[in-house]
Amino acid sequence: MGKGDKKTKRGKINRGTFGVRRPRIKKKTPVETKINVGSKAEPK
């Protein structure tokens, strides 16, 4: 189990692939987009 092993994290890093052992890091969405800073509250 090392660089040549497809199933290990080190093997995934070596091959440049992703999977269960090495998931892709998701980009966090900015807080401003969630709460809509620039937009006004719409009247009902």
C-alpha positions, 0 to 999 in steps of 0.5 A: 500500500503506497503510491501505486495503490489506487485505493489509498489516499497517497495513491490518489494524490500520486495519480491525481484522482479523487474518490472516497479516500480523497474527496474534492474540497468544495469551495465555500460560498460567501456569506454575502451571497447567502444573505443578499447584502445588496438587495432590499427586502421585498414588500409583501 
